[in-house]
Amino acid sequence: IAQRKVKLDKITFNAAISACEKGGEWQKAMQLLMEMQQSRVEEGTITFSALISACEKAGEWEKALLTFCLMAQRMVESNRIAFDSVISACGNCSMWEKASKFFGMMSQSRVQSNTATFNATASACAKGGKWEEALQLFRLMAQRKVECDTISRSTAITACEKGGAWEKALNLLHTRNGVDTIAFNGVISACVRAGVWEITLLILEEMEQKMMQPNTITLNAAISACANGCEWTKALHLFTTMAQRKVELDTITFNAAVIGCGKGGAWERAWQIFFKMAQNTVESSTISFNAAISIHDKSGEWEKALQLFSMMAHSMAEMHRITYNAAISACEKSGEWARAMHLHTAMTQRGMELDTITFNATISACEKAGEWEHALQLLSTMEHCNV
């Protein structure tokens, strides 16, 4: 149109910017705004709201905020789309205070907030760790008779989960119908944090009764709950169920199962699950190795513990103090005092902080081998380091 020298008006520009917004072309939308200004075409509410929405959808939160400020400077009236978009942009970068500020500005500007507005603001608060504020917004929705949808409830439950309020999360789950998998996952995660594994399994059962398919996140949380509650047989059953249902197994799944078996004293089963990770092409993490090494050290299977330590050294997993402590403990049990000393030295060279467990295991290894000079030297270093 521009090439044919047809005069472009506000309607034409607005339609083009809206098309860019829908197509995810925020840069082209910004360019059109500049062309509007150059053509001395007056921008309006539709212009700015579409542009802010385009920036928000593209994750350009700074551009969204700047455009909103420009809108205010030009004394262009803000609408709900503009407010919702800028609030969502703030939420995406965990700027809950700004999101709440824009939410308050809506009332001052007499712009009616709706379900999407509340959801965006509550989500921003939840992401910022302000779960009380998120729940307050949920209650405010009821007071203003704004429709509460699945997203609203899921956001409120997630807020409770982050705040450790598992009972509140459970109450929200049973307030009304229309909850989704995300809501159930949030309640289950809250219960895991609270250590109430029995409630976790009841919620999982309820989920299945409602013909809702648990996903990887759901079952990972349930396995972790059972592992933390020393219910390793239940954790193992859930782990097996995931494989049977062809639910994706990830690193968290295997870690939780290994830890659960370890706590239950099922050392051999933990060993099998650990090596099954490689068969499933799931990468072992630091937690995976640490758990497996610690389990075999405590069970007296020091050869397997040291074998895992060697495997970890050649993997991409990062080795921490817990890793070295477990390996040194295995050396102490196997009488390999020189290797224990080598690992102790390696920790110092890597700048790791040595604790009581580190020194005690190494000193004990030297003492059992009759290397009393090394033991005394370590004891002196321990006192010097104020450990």
Summary of the structure (lengths in Angstrom):
residues: 387
radius of gyration: 28.9
end to end distance: 77.3
largest distance: 96.3
contacts: 1287
relative contact order: 0.04
helix: 73%
strand: 0%
